[in-house]
Amino acid sequence: MESVSAISALGALAQTTRLDAFRLLVRHEPDGLAAGEVARALDVPQNTMSVHLATLARAGLIRSERRSRIINYRADLDQLKALTLFLVKDCCGGKAEQCEPLIAELFPCC
């Protein structure tokens, strides 16, 4: 990942509703959720949620798939991985033992 892509992704996540929507979609992998379900779960008007989902999609953090009249959204876990690696790639100046607590904290979630 390059800095421009990382900045775009971080900028998209730097808003409460978008961050909540992204985290919700991550929790619902691999099936994803319909846009209306995301809006209901977060108690956000559907038209407002559409704008937020479009911002996340432009940043490459989510993907959409049309199923008849419904648009289903999924988190792009490859982009999440790329962003996470970009942020921690130079962790602790190459001293792996100092990064162990971070890695240990991430490991149980998956």
DRENPA-3360 file (N, C-alpha, C; in nm, 2 decimals, always signed):
BEGIN
1 = MESVSAIS = +0.09/-0.12/+0.00/+0.00/+0.00/+0.00/+0.09/+0.12/+0.00 ~ +0.05/+0.22/-0.07/+0.12/+0.35/-0.08/+0.06/+0.45/+0.01 ~ +0.13/+0.55/+0.05/+0.08/+0.66/+0.14/-0.05/+0.72/+0.09 ~ -0.07/+0.74/-0.03/-0.19/+0.80/-0.08/-0.31/+0.72/-0.05 ~ -0.30/+0.59/-0.08/-0.41/+0.49/-0.05/-0.43/+0.48/+0.10 ~ -0.33/+0.48/+0.18/-0.34/+0.48/+0.33/-0.42/+0.60/+0.38 ~ -0.38/+0.72/+0.33/-0.44/+0.84/+0.37/-0.59/+0.84/+0.33 ~ -0.62/+0.79/+0.21/-0.76/+0.78/+0.17/-0.84/+0.69/+0.26;
9 = ALGALAQT = -0.78/+0.58/+0.29/-0.85/+0.48/+0.38/-0.87/+0.54/+0.52 ~ -0.77/+0.60/+0.57/-0.77/+0.65/+0.71/-0.87/+0.77/+0.71 ~ -0.87/+0.85/+0.61/-0.97/+0.96/+0.60/-1.11/+0.91/+0.60 ~ -1.13/+0.80/+0.52/-1.27/+0.75/+0.52/-1.31/+0.70/+0.65 ~ -1.22/+0.64/+0.73/-1.25/+0.59/+0.86/-1.26/+0.69/+0.97 ~ -1.22/+0.81/+0.94/-1.21/+0.92/+1.04/-1.34/+0.99/+1.06 ~ -1.45/+0.92/+1.06/-1.58/+0.97/+1.09/-1.66/+0.86/+1.16 ~ -1.73/+0.89/+1.26/-1.79/+0.79/+1.35/-1.88/+0.69/+1.27;
17 = TRLDAFRL = -1.97/+0.74/+1.19/-2.07/+0.65/+1.12/-1.99/+0.56/+1.02 ~ -1.90/+0.61/+0.95/-1.82/+0.53/+0.86/-1.74/+0.43/+0.93 ~ -1.68/+0.46/+1.04/-1.60/+0.37/+1.12/-1.69/+0.26/+1.17 ~ -1.81/+0.30/+1.22/-1.90/+0.20/+1.28/-1.95/+0.11/+1.16 ~ -1.98/+0.16/+1.05/-2.03/+0.08/+0.93/-1.92/-0.02/+0.89 ~ -1.80/+0.03/+0.88/-1.69/-0.06/+0.84/-1.67/-0.17/+0.94 ~ -1.67/-0.14/+1.07/-1.65/-0.24/+1.17/-1.77/-0.34/+1.17 ~ -1.89/-0.29/+1.14/-2.01/-0.38/+1.13/-1.99/-0.48/+1.01;
25 = LVRHEPDG = -1.95/-0.42/+0.90/-1.93/-0.51/+0.78/-1.81/-0.61/+0.81 ~ -1.71/-0.57/+0.88/-1.60/-0.67/+0.91/-1.66/-0.78/+0.99 ~ -1.75/-0.75/+1.09/-1.81/-0.85/+1.17/-1.90/-0.95/+1.09 ~ -1.95/-0.90/+0.98/-2.05/-0.98/+0.90/-1.98/-1.04/+0.78 ~ -1.85/-1.05/+0.78/-1.78/-1.13/+0.67/-1.81/-1.28/+0.69 ~ -1.82/-1.35/+0.59/-1.80/-1.32/+0.45/-1.93/-1.28/+0.38 ~ -2.04/-1.28/+0.45/-2.17/-1.26/+0.38/-2.20/-1.11/+0.35 ~ -2.15/-1.03/+0.44/-2.18/-0.88/+0.42/-2.33/-0.85/+0.46;
33 = LAAGEVAR = -2.37/-0.73/+0.43/-2.50/-0.68/+0.47/-2.55/-0.59/+0.36 ~ -2.68/-0.59/+0.35/-2.75/-0.50/+0.25/-2.74/-0.36/+0.31 ~ -2.74/-0.26/+0.22/-2.72/-0.12/+0.27/-2.83/-0.09/+0.37 ~ -2.95/-0.13/+0.35/-3.06/-0.10/+0.44/-3.04/-0.16/+0.58 ~ -2.98/-0.28/+0.58/-2.95/-0.34/+0.71/-2.84/-0.27/+0.79 ~ -2.74/-0.22/+0.71/-2.64/-0.14/+0.78/-2.70/-0.01/+0.84 ~ -2.79/+0.06/+0.76/-2.85/+0.18/+0.80/-2.94/+0.15/+0.93 ~ -3.01/+0.04/+0.93/-3.10/+0.01/+1.04/-3.01/-0.02/+1.16;
41 = ALDVPQNT = -2.91/-0.10/+1.15/-2.82/-0.14/+1.26/-2.76/-0.02/+1.33 ~ -2.73/+0.08/+1.25/-2.66/+0.20/+1.30/-2.75/+0.31/+1.33 ~ -2.88/+0.29/+1.30/-2.99/+0.39/+1.32/-2.95/+0.52/+1.24 ~ -2.92/+0.51/+1.11/-2.89/+0.62/+1.03/-2.98/+0.62/+0.91 ~ -3.03/+0.73/+0.86/-3.12/+0.73/+0.74/-3.05/+0.67/+0.63 ~ -3.13/+0.60/+0.54/-3.07/+0.52/+0.43/-2.99/+0.61/+0.33 ~ -3.05/+0.73/+0.30/-2.98/+0.81/+0.21/-2.84/+0.86/+0.26 ~ -2.84/+0.89/+0.39/-2.71/+0.93/+0.46/-2.62/+0.81/+0.46;
49 = MSVHLATL = -2.67/+0.69/+0.49/-2.58/+0.58/+0.49/-2.52/+0.55/+0.35 ~ -2.60/+0.57/+0.25/-2.55/+0.55/+0.11/-2.43/+0.64/+0.08 ~ -2.43/+0.76/+0.13/-2.32/+0.85/+0.11/-2.19/+0.80/+0.19 ~ -2.21/+0.75/+0.31/-2.10/+0.70/+0.39/-2.05/+0.57/+0.32 ~ -2.13/+0.48/+0.28/-2.09/+0.36/+0.21/-2.01/+0.39/+0.08 ~ -2.06/+0.49/+0.01/-1.99/+0.53/-0.11/-1.85/+0.58/-0.08 ~ -1.83/+0.66/+0.03/-1.70/+0.71/+0.07/-1.61/+0.59/+0.11 ~ -1.66/+0.49/+0.18/-1.58/+0.37/+0.21/-1.54/+0.30/+0.09;
57 = ARAGLIRS = -1.63/+0.29/-0.01/-1.60/+0.22/-0.13/-1.50/+0.29/-0.21 ~ -1.51/+0.42/-0.22/-1.40/+0.50/-0.30/-1.27/+0.48/-0.24 ~ -1.26/+0.46/-0.11/-1.13/+0.44/-0.04/-1.09/+0.30/-0.05 ~ -1.17/+0.21/-0.11/-1.13/+0.07/-0.13/-1.15/-0.02/-0.01 ~ -1.22/+0.03/+0.09/-1.24/-0.05/+0.21/-1.35/-0.15/+0.21 ~ -1.45/-0.12/+0.12/-1.56/-0.21/+0.11/-1.59/-0.23/-0.04 ~ -1.67/-0.34/-0.07/-1.71/-0.37/-0.20/-1.86/-0.38/-0.20 ~ -1.92/-0.35/-0.31/-2.06/-0.37/-0.32/-2.10/-0.47/-0.43;
65 = ERRSRIIN = -2.21/-0.54/-0.42/-2.26/-0.64/-0.51/-2.41/-0.62/-0.52 ~ -2.46/-0.60/-0.64/-2.60/-0.59/-0.66/-2.66/-0.73/-0.67 ~ -2.77/-0.75/-0.59/-2.85/-0.87/-0.59/-2.99/-0.83/-0.61 ~ -3.03/-0.83/-0.74/-3.16/-0.79/-0.78/-3.17/-0.64/-0.75 ~ -3.26/-0.60/-0.66/-3.28/-0.46/-0.62/-3.20/-0.42/-0.50 ~ -3.13/-0.51/-0.44/-3.06/-0.49/-0.32/-2.91/-0.48/-0.34 ~ -2.84/-0.38/-0.28/-2.70/-0.37/-0.29/-2.64/-0.42/-0.16 ~ -2.56/-0.53/-0.17/-2.49/-0.59/-0.06/-2.35/-0.54/-0.05;
73 = YRADLDQL = -2.31/-0.51/+0.08/-2.18/-0.45/+0.10/-2.10/-0.55/+0.18 ~ -1.97/-0.56/+0.15/-1.87/-0.64/+0.22/-1.75/-0.56/+0.25 ~ -1.69/-0.59/+0.36/-1.56/-0.53/+0.39/-1.45/-0.60/+0.30 ~ -1.36/-0.52/+0.25/-1.25/-0.57/+0.18/-1.14/-0.60/+0.27 ~ -1.13/-0.73/+0.31/-1.03/-0.77/+0.42/-0.89/-0.76/+0.36 ~ -0.87/-0.77/+0.23/-0.74/-0.76/+0.18/-0.69/-0.61/+0.20 ~ -0.78/-0.52/+0.18/-0.74/-0.38/+0.20/-0.72/-0.35/+0.35 ~ -0.80/-0.41/+0.43/-0.78/-0.39/+0.58/-0.64/-0.45/+0.62;
81 = KALTLFLV = -0.61/-0.56/+0.56/-0.47/-0.62/+0.59/-0.36/-0.53/+0.54 ~ -0.38/-0.48/+0.41/-0.28/-0.39/+0.36/-0.26/-0.27/+0.44 ~ -0.37/-0.21/+0.49/-0.36/-0.09/+0.57/-0.30/-0.12/+0.70 ~ -0.33/-0.23/+0.76/-0.27/-0.26/+0.89/-0.12/-0.29/+0.88 ~ -0.08/-0.36/+0.77/+0.06/-0.38/+0.75/+0.13/-0.25/+0.72 ~ +0.07/-0.16/+0.64/+0.13/-0.04/+0.62/+0.16/+0.04/+0.74 ~ +0.07/+0.03/+0.84/+0.08/+0.11/+0.96/+0.18/+0.05/+1.06 ~ +0.20/-0.08/+1.05/+0.29/-0.15/+1.15/+0.42/-0.21/+1.09;
89 = KDCCGGKA = +0.44/-0.19/+0.96/+0.55/-0.25/+0.89/+0.68/-0.22/+0.95 ~ +0.70/-0.10/+1.00/+0.83/-0.06/+1.05/+0.82/-0.06/+1.21 ~ +0.73/-0.14/+1.26/+0.71/-0.14/+1.41/+0.84/-0.17/+1.48 ~ +0.86/-0.08/+1.58/+0.97/-0.10/+1.68/+1.11/-0.10/+1.61 ~ +1.12/-0.04/+1.50/+1.25/-0.03/+1.43/+1.31/-0.17/+1.40 ~ +1.23/-0.26/+1.37/+1.28/-0.40/+1.33/+1.31/-0.49/+1.44 ~ +1.28/-0.45/+1.56/+1.30/-0.53/+1.68/+1.17/-0.61/+1.71 ~ +1.17/-0.73/+1.65/+1.05/-0.81/+1.66/+1.00/-0.84/+1.80;
97 = EQCEPLIA = +1.09/-0.85/+1.89/+1.04/-0.88/+2.03/+0.96/-0.76/+2.09 ~ +0.98/-0.64/+2.04/+0.90/-0.53/+2.09/+0.76/-0.53/+2.03 ~ +0.75/-0.59/+1.92/+0.62/-0.60/+1.85/+0.53/-0.71/+1.90 ~ +0.59/-0.81/+1.97/+0.52/-0.92/+2.01/+0.39/-0.89/+2.09 ~ +0.38/-0.79/+2.18/+0.26/-0.76/+2.24/+0.15/-0.72/+2.14 ~ +0.19/-0.65/+2.04/+0.09/-0.61/+1.94/+0.04/-0.73/+1.86 ~ +0.13/-0.81/+1.82/+0.09/-0.93/+1.75/+0.00/-1.02/+1.83 ~ +0.04/-1.04/+1.96/-0.04/-1.12/+2.05/-0.18/-1.07/+2.07;
105 = ELFPCC = -0.19/-0.94/+2.07/-0.32/-0.88/+2.09/-0.41/-0.90/+1.96 ~ -0.35/-0.90/+1.84/-0.42/-0.92/+1.72/-0.46/-1.06/+1.70 ~ -0.37/-1.16/+1.74/-0.39/-1.30/+1.71/-0.52/-1.36/+1.76 ~ -0.56/-1.33/+1.88/-0.69/-1.40/+1.93/-0.81/-1.36/+1.86 ~ -0.81/-1.24/+1.80/-0.94/-1.19/+1.73/-0.97/-1.27/+1.61 ~ -0.87/-1.34/+1.55/-0.89/-1.41/+1.43/-0.88/-1.56/+1.45;
% end
